[in-house]
Amino acid sequence: MIADVRVTRLRISGFRGWKHLDLRPDRHVVLAGIPRAGRTDMIEALARVLDPDAARGAALTDLYQESVAATEEAAALAVLEEADEGAVQSDFSRVARVDAAEIEVTLTDLDPDVQQLVADGALEPLDPSGTASEDADANPDAPLCMRMTYRLSYDSDAEVLETVVFYPARSTPAVGDYLRVPAATRRALPVITLNAGVPLQLRAGGNLRRFIDERDPKAAAAAFETLRSVVAEAVGSLSADPAITEAVDAVLAVGGTASRLGEGAISARDVGFLAEDGTVAALLRTLRAALRLDDAGLLALPSHGSTVTAILSMAEAMLLANVPGAVVLADDFGDQLDAATAEHLASLTRNQAGQGWLSTRRPEVARAFEPGEVVRLVRHGGLRGHHQISKTTDRKKLAALRQLHTQLLSAFTAPVVAITEGPHDVAVLSMADRRYPPSKLPLSAHGVRLVAAGTGGDGGIDQIPRIAELAQQLGFRVIGVIDRDKETPQSVRQTAAVQAACDVVVRLPPGAIERAMVAGLDLATVAAASSLLTDYGVPDPLAADSSESAVTQLCKVLHKQGLHEPLLEALYSELKPAFGYTQAPEHTLSEVVVHPPVLTAALDAIAQAANAAYSGPKLVDLPEVARPQTEQ
């Protein structure tokens, strides 16, 4: 039986955008995170070690680069020159590459046949932390592991890249002494890379063709030979048809063409037709898959849309990767799939593979994995980092962990999350954010994703710290958005707990999100919008009394009935766009959308706090906005 081989440690030093990485997975790994955080580079790093063919893609840009200070002498000289000329001080920096990149992979649970191929002394006891044990008195019953290291360096004198894959347990890189890992040993490892391409290709190099040839090469050769002979016979019949021969003879008769082409006169009998060069390969290159999926009949694959193509392409790749116990590598998994299919195929891969390493931008793919198997990649100050959720026995943290799949997964590619007390806050702020004019950037432009602490009645201020701590573990910048409750010892403790768990806290004026919607708007506008409540079978609090006390009652009704979005929609209908001048250089006349002022202030505060360089107060109290005085 083939063992479920798995990677217990991936260590990267100086490879592409990774300065340092030390990842020790328990089993499966799904890589997600913000753009340029290194998902593809991690999959490629694994392939460089495990796949003998992957090293052919080595390039000078694989060596990590960073800006370094220029020499003090050059900097000082530049300062003197600028002082003489009155110039602006320049940037005394340059880019330098590391001397070498190294990728070390630790594998365990190797099949006995593979262990026989490993060099003497290269099998080491595995430490519970996932690393090879350096303890001379290591437990003799400990499982064995094998380390392999890929090293890439650049010889500037010879101007060549040098690569080597070696056993670090039996090598001394400092003096250039390497015990190399034979390509045959690496090929014996059950490692599969999912490379999705154009599906159902019979031509050489296609995944379907590979499967056909591997399954029964003799039967495949016979089938393709039958194709060649049948096509040749059919083309011969076509060439001899009078409709064809008469037309060809007419062409050859023009100006004595038939006598000038060869040593003697030719006729239609001497003219045939071939697909390209007449080989079976040429015939197969002309064929494309066609499917009958509905009443439209047999249509070429591209006519059925990109999702059908993507599903078949992924199915082919997974068929070739169906090796029990294998390590499966896949980059950008599920990118062109619909949500349900992406999650299904990710789950299938996870269940079939000994260990899956999938990188993805799709939250549905991550949903097929356990929370501890998700690795979120980030960039802080230009440096990449990785984050995982640690195991816990705290029941409250376990309850918060449920929010990973329901709330945080959808935000995985955003650097910042703003956590509100509940879904109504998210709905209201999101609607206001969507109505921002093009001249004003929405929260998404600042990298912010709004999420709620709870999906229904389980929200509230006490839930924010739990979700915030979970988000912090995953490397998010976290902003809390809370109500300003009446100050009591309990509310003070609650606010302090939110502040401790978040990077910045934005606190609404008294009255929560319902009051924020109508604050600063004249009573006539609020009353006109409030009249829509009757459409939902709810009495209008402002129908007979357009006063502050009626507005307070309206806020209570909104909170109880959950009619936030309809009322806000009605408010925007009343706040008809005014015409004014934009701030664009051309000063063109355009519509200026009027927003409830407190919602505008909240969105602006969240956007400012999202900046990693933000240096304002950690608790931002939004000011109350007075209602305009009604003319008597």
N, C-alpha and C positions, 0 to 999 in steps of 0.2 A: 504494500500500500504506500502511495506517495504521501510524504509528510506535508503538513501545512507550514511550509517555510515562511518565515516572516522577518522583516527588518525590525530590530529592536533599538537601533540607534542610527541616526543620520547626522554626521558632523561635516560641516562645510566651512572652509576658510578661504576667503579671497576669490570666490567663483562668481563671476558676473556681478550682480548687485548685492550679493551676500558677503558682507565682511566677516561675520561669524554666525554660525547657527549650530545648535546642539539640540536635536529633537529626539525624544525617546518615546515612541508610541507604544501603547499596550498591544493594540492589534491594528484595526483599520484606521485609515487617515483620509479625511476629506479636507482639502485645502480651499479656503475662501478668504476674502478680505478685500481691501481697497485696491484700486488699480496701481500697478507698478510695485506691488509689495512682494513679488517673487514667486507666485504660484507656478508659472511655467518653468522658471529656473530650477525649482526644487524637483520637478518631475524630470527635467533634463539632467540634473545632477545624478539622480538615481540611475538613469539610463546610461550615463557615461561609465558608471562602475559596473553595472550588471549586464549591459548589452555590448558585445564586442564591436558591433557595427556603428554604435553611436559616437565613438571617439573620432570618426572620420569628419565630423562636423566641427572640430576644434578650430577656434579663431582667436586672434589676439584680443578681441573684445571680451573674451571669456575671463580675462584677468581683471580683478576688481580695480577700479580707479577711484581716486578721491583727490580733492584739492588739498595742497600742502603749502605752507608759507615758503616764499622764496628766501634766498640767503639774506642774511642781515646786511651784507655789503651791497647787494643789488638794491635792496629796499632803501637803504640810506642814500645811495647814489641817486635813486629816482626822486627821493624827497628833495634833495639839493637842487636837482634840475627843475623840479616843479616850483620850488621857492623862487628860483631865478626868473622863471617865465610867468609866475603868477597862475600856474595851471591848477586844476582841481586834482586832489590826491587820487591816485589810481589804485587799482586792486592788485596787491603784491601777492598773487597766488598763481599756482600752476597745477596741472593735473599729473599725478604720478600713478603708475601701475604697481601692483604687488609683484614680487619676484616670481611667485608661483601660487597656483591655486591647488587646493587639496580637497577631495571629497572622500570621506571614510564611511563605509557602510558595514554594520554588524548584522550578520544573519544567524539565525538559529533554527532548530527543528529541521535540520538538513536530512535529506533522504540518505540512507546508508550507502547507496551507490555513489552519491555525490561526495560523501565523506571520504570514500576511497580515492577520489581524485585530488583531494586537498593535500598539499605538501606536509611532510612531517613537521610537527611543531606549530603548524598554523591553526590547529583547532585548540581553542582556549576555553576554560570554564566561564560560564555566563554569570555575571553578578545580578542579583535581583533588580538592580537599577537599570538593567538593559545594556550595560557595558561589559566588555571583556574584563574579567577579574585580574588584578595585578597582585593579588595576595598569593604568596608562595604556599600558604596553608589553606588554599581554597578547598571548599567541600568537594571531595572526589566524586560525589553523586550529583554534583551540579550539572545541568545541561551544558552541552558544548556549543560553542559559537565560532564563527569564522569572520575575521575582519578583512576587508579588501579596501585599498585606497587607490583612487585615481589622482594622479599628479600631472598638472599641466604647467610647463615653464617655457620661457622664451629666451633663446640664445641670441642676444643682440649682436654678437660678433658674426655668427653664421646667418643671422636673420631667419631663424627657423623655430617653429614651435616643437616642443618635445613632450610626448605623453608616455606615461607608464602606469600600469595597474599592478600593484604589488601587495604582498602580505606584510603588513606593518609589524606583525609579531616576529618575522624573520628578516627584517630589513633595517638598514640604518641610512635613512635619506640624507642625513647631514654630510656623509662622506660618499654619497652616490652609490651605496650598496643596496641593491634591490633584488629580492626574490620575486620574480614576476609571476603573475597569475596567468596560466595558459588560457588561450581563448577557448579551448575545448572544455575547460572547467567551468568557465562562465556560461558557455552554451548549454551545459548540462543542467544549469539552474532553471527551475520552472518559473521563468519570468516572462510575462507577456506585456507588450505595449499595444494598447488599443489605438490603431490608426484608422480612423473612419475616412473613407473616400467615396468616389462615385460608386453606388451599389450595383449589383447584378451585372458586373462586367465579365464577359467571357474572354476578353483579350488578356494577353500575358501581363502579369503584375497586379491584376484586380484581385480583391479578396475572395470573390466567388470562384475565380479561376484557381487560386491557390488551394481552396478547399476541395474543389473537384479533383485536382491533380494529386493531393495528399490522400484523398479517400480511395481512389482506384485509378491509378495513372494509366493502366492498360485500357480500361473501359473508356477513359477520357480520350486517349489517342484514337481509339476506334471510332468514337462519336464524331470527332473533328475530321477524321479522314472521310467518313460518310458524308459530312457536310461538303467537303471539297469536291468529291466525286459527283454528288447530286447537283451542286452549283455548276460544275463544269459541264455536265450534261445539259442542264437547263440553259446555260449561256450558249452552248453549241446549237441547240434547237432554235434559240432566239436569233443567233447569227445567220442561220440558214433560212429563216422565214422570208418569204418574198417581199414583205413590206420593208424589211431591213436591207436585203441584198440589192433590190432595185434602187433604193436610195443611195447605197454605198457606190454602186456602179455608176450612178449619175454623177457623183462627186469625182470619181476616178476618171470619168470621160472628159472632164473639163480641161481643155488645152493640152490633151495628151498626158495628163498627170499619171495615168496608169503605166506608161512606158518610161517615165523619168524617175520613178522612185527606186527601182531596183535594177537588176541585170536584165530582166525581161518584163514584159507587161504583166500586171497583176489585175485581179478582179475581186469581187466580193468574197469569193471562196478563200482568198488569202487574208481576209480581215476577220479578226475575232475580238472578243472583249474580255477584259480581266478586271478584277477588283484590285486596284493598285498594282502590286507586282505578281499577283496570281497565287500567292501563298495562302495557307490557312490563316496565318497571323493577320494578313491583310484583310481577309474576309471578316475575321472576328472584330477587327478594328472598326468596321462599318456597322456592326450590329449594336443596337441599344435596346435596353429593356423597355417593354411596354406592358401595361397592366389594364385589366378590366375590373374596375372597382364599382361601377354603377351602370346605369342605363346608357351612358355615353359611349360604351363599347371600349375597344382596345385603344388606349392612348399611350403615347410615349411618356416615360417616367416623369420628365420635367413638367408635363402638362398637368400632373396631379398635385403640384405645389411642393414647397420646400420641406414641409413636415414629413410627407410620405418618403421623400428621398432620405431625409435625416434618419428616420426610423429604420429603414432598410439598411442604410449604411452602418448604423450602430449595431444592428442585429448581425450583420456579416462579421464585423470586427469581434463581437462577443462570441460568435460561433468558433472563430479561430482561437479565441482566448480561453475556450472552455477546457482548461487543463486543471484537474483537481489539485487543490493545494498550492496553486501558483500565486506569485506576487503579480498583481495586475496594475499597470501604470496607465493613466489616461489624463490628458490635458484638456481643459475646456470641455469637460464632460457635460452633455446635455444642452449645449449652447443653442442648437437649432431645433430642439424638441419642444413639444408642448409640455405643460406642467405635469400632467398625469404620467405621460410616457417617460419623462426625465426621471421622476421619482421611482417609477416601476423598474426601469433598467438599472438605476443606481442600486436599488434594493436587490435586484437579481445578481448584480456584480458582487455586492457585499456578501451575499449568501453563498455564492459559488467559489469565490477566491479564498485562498489561504490568507491573503492580506491584500486589501485594495488601497491604492494611492490614487485618489481622484482629485483633480483640481477643477473648480467650477465657479461660475458667476451666478448660478441658479440656486435660490433657496430650496427649491424642491429636491434637488440632489442631496443637499445637506440634511434634509428632513428624513432621508432614508437611513441615516446613521445615528448612533447614540450620541448624546451631548459630549461625552468625553472623547469621542473620536473626531470631533470637529476642531481643526486648527485654524485660527483666524490670523491672517498675516496683515501687518500694519507697517507704516513708515512714521517714525518720529525723528524730527530734525534731520531728515535725509537718510537715516539709518533704518534698515528693516528689522522687524522683530516678529515674534510669533507668540500666540496666547492660546491657552487651553483651559477648560474648566476643570478644576480639581475635584476629586471625590469628596463627598461630605456625608456626615451622619446626622447633620442638623436638620430636623424636620421642617423648620421654616425655610431653610435654604433649598431643601428638596422641593417644597411647594413653589418657590420662586423659579426653580429650574424648569418648570412646566412652561414658563413664559419664553423659553428659548425658541421652541418651535412655533408658538403662536404669535410672538411679537418680534424677537430680535433677529431671527433668521432673515426676515425680509429687509433688514437694515445692514446686513453683513458687508456690503460693498460701500457703505457710507462711513466716514470717519467719526461722525458725531451722532449721538442720539439725544433727543430731548424727551424726557419722560414726564408725562402729565399724570394727574390723579385718576383719570378715567377716560373712557372712549369719547365722551361728549366734548371734553377739552380738545382732543385730537380732531374731532369732526369740525368744530368751530374754527380752530386755528388753521386747519387745512383749507377750509373754504375761503377764508380771508387771504391766505397765502396764494391760492389759485387765482384770485382776482387782482393780484398785483399787476400793474401795467408793465410792459416790456422794459421801461426805463428803470424799474426798481427790481432788483434781483430777488427771486424767491428763496426759500430756505434751502432747496436742493442745490442752488448755486453755492451755498456756503457749506455743503457737505452734510446737512442736517436731515435726519429722519425722525419724524414725530412718532412716538409709541406711547401706549397707555399702560399704566401699572394695573393690569387686570383687563379683562375683556367684557366685563359686565358689572354685577354687583360686588365683585371681589376686589375692586380697586380701592382707591383712597390713599391718603398721604402715608399711612403706615406701610403700604406696599412699595412705595418708591425706593426706599433704601435697599430692599431685597433685590429688586430688579436692577438698581444702579450698581450694586456690588457684583452682580452677574455680568453686567455690561463692562464694568471695570476689568474683570477677569479676562474678558475677551478683547481688551485693548481699545475700547471706545473712549472718546472724550464724552463725558456725561453731563448733561444740563438737566436740572430738575425744574419743573414748572408747577408751582403749588398755589393753593388759595391762601388768602390772608385771613385766617380765622381770628376770632376774638382771643386776645392774649390771656392764656391761663397756664398754670404749670404744665399741663399736658401738651398744649399747643407749642409751648417753648421747647419741650423735650422732642416733640415730633419734628419741628423745624431744624433743631440741632442735628437730629439723626439724618435728615435729608442732606444737610450741608456737609456732614462728615462723609457721606457716600458719593456726593457729586462734586464735579469740578467747579460748577457755578450753579446757583439757584436763582430763578426768576420768580418773584412772588407777585401775584395779581393784587389789585386793590381790593378792599373789603367787598364781599358780595359774590365772590367766585366768578366762574366763567359766564354765568347768566347775567350778572351785573356788568361784566366787561363788555358784553355785546351791546348794551343800550346806554352805557355811560357816555356823557358828552353829546348826546343827540337830543334835539328838541322834542318836547312831549308830543307834538303833532305828528312827527315822523314815527315815533314809537307807537302811538295810538293807531295810526294807519296800518302799520305792520301787524299789530296785535290782533286786528280784526280777522285775520286768517285762521285764528284758533277755532272759530266756529266751523270751519270746513272739516275739522277733525273731531267734531262733537264735543268741544271743550268751550265753556263759557268764556267770553272775552272780559278780562278784568278791567280793561280801560274803556269798555263800551259806554258806560255812563259816568265815569269819573277819571278824567285824565289828570291824575295827580301823582305825586311821588309815592304815596302809599299804594296806589294802584299799580305803579311800576314794580314796587316790592312784591306785590301779590303776583304779578306777571312772572317775576323771576322764580317764585316758588312753584308756579304752575309748570314752567319750563323744566325745572329740576325734576318734578314728580312725573310729568308726562313724557319727557324726553323729546320735546319738539324743538330742539335747538336749531337744526338745519332749516326746517321750514320758516322759522321766524327770521333767521339771518338772511335767508333768500328774500323774504319780504322786505326786510330792512334795506337790502341793496336795491330792490326795485324802487323804494321810496327815495333812496339817496341817488337819484338819477345823475349820471355823469355830467359834470359841468364842462364847458369848453374853456380852455386856457392854453397858455404857451408852455411847451415842454422846455426842459433844460438843454436840449440838443443845440449844437452850434448854429444850426439853420433856423432855430426858433419857429418851427412849424406849429400850426394850430392843430391840436388833437384833443381827444377826450381825456379828461382827468377823472379817474375813478375815486369817489369819496368812500372812505373806510371808517368804521367805528374807531375812534381814536385810541381806545385802550388796546384793542386788538392789534392796531398798527404798532403801538409802543411795545407790546409783548413780542411781536415778530422781530422788531428791530433789536430788542434786547437779546433774544435768542441768537440772532445772526451775529451780533457783536461777541457774545460769549463763546460762539463756536470757534472763533479764531484761537489757535494754540498760543498766540502771542498776547492774548487778552490779559490785561493787568488791572482791570477794574475790581470793584468789590465782589466778594464771593457771593453775597446775598444782595440781589438787585431788587429793591422795592419799587414797583411801578407806581407813580403818583396817581392820586385820584383826579378825575377830570370832571369839572363842574358842568352842569347842564346849562345850555344857553337860556338866557332870560326871555320869556315870551312877552312880546310887545302887548301892552294893554290897549 
